[in-house]
Amino acid sequence: MGLLDGINKLFDHRIRLGIMSILMVNEDADFNRLKELLNVTDGNLASHTKTLESADYITIEKSFIGKKPNTKYKATRLGKQAFKKHIEAIEKLIHKP
């Protein structure tokens, strides 16, 4: 097995890593919450969530709260599995004797 087995290139960007980290410990998070926690621009967040959605790692649910649009994100089962595998691979790398 190679040293970098299990490292997922999709999580090599801090924003995507942050999105998944937040969604692993929360049932869901809306756009403004992610934007606030990650301190990113609208466009930057939208781009990274689109990438994760394309990989089927998150779902995006659009709705209205009153007359205001609300976009909510959730990690999928596949996304959670991929993220856990990625974190385990990093831990192995860090704790390599």
C-alpha positions, -999 to +999 in steps of 0.1 A: +000+000+000+013+035-009+018+062+016-009+084+001-036+057-003-069+069+009-060+106+005-089+121-015-080+149-039-114+165-036-106+173+000-072+189-007-087+224-007-093+240+027-128+252+018-141+218+007-124+202+037-141+228+059-175+222+043-173+185+049-160+190+085-190+212+093-215+187+076-199+157+095-209+172+129-241+189+119-272+174+103-271+202+078-260+238+073-273+266+052-254+288+029-250+318+052-238+296+081-212+279+059-201+313+046-198+327+081-179+297+095-155+294+066-151+332+060-154+329+022-172+348-006-205+337-021-189+327-054-161+308-037-185+288-015-209+282-044-181+268-065-168+244-039-203+232-029-210+225-066-178+204-068-188+184-038-224+180-051-210+167-085-191+140-066-224+131-047-207+140-014-233+165-005-269+173-014-282+208-020-318+217-010-332+250-021-364+264-004-379+296+008-383+308+044-410+333+040-400+352+008-362+346+013-344+319-006-326+294+016-300+269+005-293+240+028-265+214+025-262+179+038-234+153+036-245+121+018-236+086+030-210+084+003-196+118+012-193+108+049-176+075+040-151+093+017-144+120+043-138+094+071-115+074+048-096+106+040-092+116+076-080+081+085-054+082+057-041+115+070-040+102+106-019+071+094+004+095+075+009+116+107+014+087+130+037+067+107+066+054+127 
